[in-house]
């Protein structure tokens, strides 16, 4: 009986210890909820791009960047035609920077799902 109790306690502690929280994920929109209506290019997306992408994807792209990501039209086009979200999700972009947070990626996806509001 003591062995069973000890084993039970061990597994309880193991399960409890393996749970974690990532602060980047705290404000993610759950997939079953409607997309946030306040995510627009002006309010959200332009700052994500300027903080993470435009050092290479500026008005004049540098470091072999194939396109600019400094305007509404260029970011929308990159998502629709160049697989930008996939490049971000797989960690290919930003090439020489920190990976975008889960929240930033979700905001870009929500912006797309909402029809790219300006």
ABEGO torsion letter per residue (X at the ends): XAAAAAAAAAAAAAAAAABBBBAAAAABBBAABBBBAABBAAAAAAAAAAAAAAAAABABBBGGBABBAABAAAAAAAAAAAGAAAAAAAGAOBAABBBBBAAAAAAAAAAAAAGGBX
